[in-house]
Amino acid sequence: MSLDYRDLARAPARSLLSALLQSAEMEQELSRLRLRLLPRDFSVQEGEFFRILLERLDAGEALDFASLLHDALHGRLRLFSMRPDELSAWLGALYGEAVPSLQAIPAWTERVAEASRRQDASQSLLKGLQAIAEGSEPLEVLRSSQRALERFDGHSRLDQSRVGLFLEEAWARMEQRATQQERPIALPWPSLNRMLAGGFWPGLHVLVGNTGSGKSQFALQVALHAARMDTPVLYVGLELGRVDLVARLLGLMTRRRWSRLYLGQGGPTELSELAAQHAEQLAELQKIPFHLDVCPPMGWSYDEIFSKARAMRDQYPATGKPRPFLMVLDFLQLVSSPEGSREELRERIGRAAYAGRAAARDLDAVVLMVSSTSRDNYAVLGGEGKQKLGQGNAARLVGLGKESGEVEYAADSVLVLCRDLEKEAKKVEGEEWSSLWVALAKARAARPDWAELWFNGGWFTEPRSPGTISL
């Protein structure tokens, strides 16, 4: 299994214990943890737990569950528990007063209540470990003790959730946005940027379209534009391989048909011309912060989303001022479940969206998820509905993604590609362009709206300047 570092930040001891019980690659997981966490990142008791695990790893000792269980039951790994002298020190003089003063009663009561919750959680863990030692099923024991653990964790998190604690940080971010020190990730098309209040702000965004509407090229054009503006990009291409991705990027940068490059239809001559005429673009492609993750043979699981996003943030830290990065998932319906899990498509998509939203929120990222639509919606997206494309409320197109309707309602923005079948293609500067409407069906900080683009199968452009593409 893979550990979710977001959950670790919330409840380190519980997540680590769960990993020990379920993971066959415990040593590998601990090595990965070391790159991100130190004992001081935990509370005192949990830090001791983590420190001992790392000591054993460094010493080459066997990390067998039996010995860890022995230490836990005999007090070496105390987790949430506290000795009486520690409790006295923690509660301070209040704990020793037979009759607390009126001013001290509220604080004294809350601390005693927290100590009680802490003890409940500790006893639940120890009883669970004892039950496992006596032959009980580990996962069943974890489930039975989860309520006490969550009760303790929930109260602990509540202490850190008061709005005054993060008011200063939020105010600083709003100031940076007001002075344009922080800007959204701009798209290559001014009309869409105007609709989106400047571009994609950190959050979860969904792009919906039917087969052949150009979803992948749209997402790639957005990603390339961002990378060329020095925004780090991770493109998860669940259909694309490395060769076709590079062919598509070169096609966008040089305004050549990517399919000709990919299939070698122009022969060596075209590649030689490309190298000679576009040496600057080739050199730029080697330097821009654009990363690709392709789908392995067994599928790309939704539990990779947060860990891949965490790796991007680690490689591109925000120093001095916010630095959002872009993560593109192309496309949502191809995301798989973790190995050993059997889930319906709707459930997989929902979990993927949750992971994407968590990555966007916790890591200050823009997560763009590409979604296909069912054949039943092809007519609507082709302009054969009661209302014409480009007219009326664009919000009527929310929820048309295949099994992703709930995701769209929870997203920060939803863009829908609608290829207008009633409009004839036009030839401009030797290229045949089809008219396509982009519906901003939903946006938290903007109104639903429409924008028209032209698409020639290779790239999108504004209708006013079909021969000029701002990438």
C-alpha angles and dihedrals in degrees: 000000000000121000119235104227091197089062091045090059089056102043111005099172095048093047093047092048090049090050091051091052097046109026122091089190098055096146092051091050092051090051090053091048091054090063091059109025139046128193089255089062088070132064115270098268095040091046089056089052092051093044093055091049091053092046090055091047092052092046092052092239119156111264093213118163094231094063093044089050090051092053092047093051093047097052102256091112101040097171104180099354124105133198118239092254090051090049091052091050092047095049092041125202091332090074092059097051114105091203112022118214118257090252092052099046098084094049092041092050093049093048092049089048091051090048088053092051090047091052092047091053092047093049091047091054094046093048089049092051090049090051090051090050088054092054106271120146108267096219093049090050091051091051093050093051096041095093095061091045093050091047091057094041092047094054091045092053092046090062089060097045102074108126093229090066094064101028093099093051093047091048091052090053092051090050091051090052093046091053091041093241084127118043134173122256102272123223121223093251121074093206092059092045090055090052092048097049091254102330138298112347117197109292143077117308128182128207115198128190143138127251112296095016091114100252095151094045090048092051092045092049089052091047094047092048090051094048091050087055088055095257110141112243133195112191113194102199107189091177102026126082127204096266097050091043092055090044090053093048092048090048090054094046096046100030093241128135106269092207091062091052092045094049095037091235093149092056125216091313094067093048091049090051090048092053093047099043099037105035089130093056092047090052090048092051089058092055108039117104095249118140129187129206114187128198115267120223094263094050137262111275125216090234087071092066099079096038092050090048090049090053089053092051091048091052094044106034120185105244120178096349137020116287112187118197129206124238117186121194110196105211133006100199092059095059111115134209122255114277111283095022124113114202136159119250093253091052093048091050091048092051091047090053091049090052091048093050091048091051092049093048100041099036101035094243139148108231115193115191119193115214132188123217131226122260089249088070098047092094093051093049089046093059098256095121128103092272124051121244114264091030134089128013111338089204088081088079096062113116100028096118115112106266088336102096093112090050091055093052089053096044125101091232138003122203119190123197111217118184108207105226093185094064118080120232115258130216115226125166091348094307127109111226129195120205114241131180122216110206117203090209095173138009128163094213100032142044124260110266146155134246128184122223133175121230128194098182092265106055144357126240141172112270092238095063112026094168096051122070122184104213 
